[in-house]
Amino acid sequence: MPEYHETMTSSFRPRLAALALASLTFLGGCASLAPKYERPAAPVPEQLGEAAAEAPAVPVADLGWQAFFTDARLQQAIALALQNNRDLRIAALNIERARGLYGVQSADALPAVGVAAGETAQRVPGDLSTTGQGRVTRQYSATLGFSAYELDLFGRVRSLREASLQQVFSTEAARRTTHIGLVSQVAGSWLTLAADRARLELAQATLKSQGDTLRLTERRHELGVSSDLDVQRARTTVETARADAARYAGQVQADLQALQLLLGTPLPPALMPGSEATALGFAPLPAGLTSEVLLQRPDVMQAERDLQAANATIGAARAAFFPRISLTASVGTASSSLSGLFGAGSGIWSFVPQLALPIFDQGRNRSNLQVAQADRDIRVAAYERSIQAAFREVADGLSQRQSLVEQLAAQQALEDAASRAQFLSQARFERGVDDFLSVLDAQRSLYAAQQGRLSTALAQQLNAVTLYKALGGGWEAATRTAEAGDTPAAAAR
């Protein structure tokens, strides 16, 4: 048996080598029929912002969130969200799924070699047997080979593989979009919680001071110095402050629940923002930019990857019009007895090339090509729309930034003036120069100015966060470096 095994191996090895060489020759000569990809021109103005400026030393897309958000509590809150948020976890799992699908599609580019062993038993009745007696025949076989391996002469398999790879890149970009969006949402929710807590503290402090004023007015009324009208006016300011305090208390709880949903875990008390967070600043962002920075946004990258996948699918649809050649080959042994399966003379082999050429398919291939071309055109429009939406977000953020700076300065000056007016009005009332109505008006003006300053400060902070996100920021550079070996391209290899 060893001698025959060597003889059989030397006999079939040249055939397999020749078959493999022929397959590699076919594969090396195949070409994709997909259209040559060209990035569509951006349908937006070239300039972002009012005036051109030199490119920043560090592009915003490479400015990590830890460098932009400098408050330690906010950084820890964002880190908690990146660890526990379910939307981000789903986005990461979608990448694993896309990589798996790419692996399945890539497997079609090479033959799948397998081993098969089996037994075939058959009983022949006597009237059909040459001996006139019923008998049972058995056949044993063991083979090694591949089945229905397609020679990709016209790039159908290659185009499908390319489309699947682009989908992997698309899901990676989608994960980055989710990552960046989560960072900005957590920052916005944390800042909103800080502003509402400051509003609540202001309302509670106003309620206390107005309550003291009401008690003093009631005492003056008992002594006949103030009228009942003064008492009722003082009471209106107290109830207004009480209503605001209750409203902001509910809003703080709603803000906290919204933030904890983003975090995926309860917010530790140590990370709770204080009223001082309303004056929190961030790293500076450039003012004048070109629209090319929009190409660094992951949602724009995702739209382009989807477009490239659709472009590759056209190649597969075109290849369907041409012949498809598939090969089935096997080598092994067969015998009527199990003991003779590897005996002398038991060697078998088969080679089955097949050619399939579509002739009358009732327009199926043409319709598939039409669908692929329509999908490509849809992806072009989606890519252009993503750039237009990105341009609007950045342009709006840049245009509002300077306006909010001026508004905040005006609100601060208004608050200072209202505070001075309230002090003077109170002094004039105590000296009998003005009536109590002027004091109440001054108190209301000061309260409204303080609330307005908090709202404007929050709007300025949210504008900075939104602009940072719109420019593609929020992806930690350290994270990107750590995952460089785990990119879709690395997984593809």
PyMOL commands that set and color helices and strands:
alter all, ss='L'
color gray80, all
select helices_A, chain A and resi 2-29+60-62+65-68+72-84+86-109+126-128+156-222+228-263+269-271+275-279+291-296+298-319+338-340+364-430+436-470+477-482+484-486+488-492
alter helices_A, ss='H'
color red, helices_A
select strands_A, chain A and resi 47-48+113-124+135-151+289-290+324-335+347-356
alter strands_A, ss='S'
color yellow, strands_A
deselect
rebuild
show_as cartoon
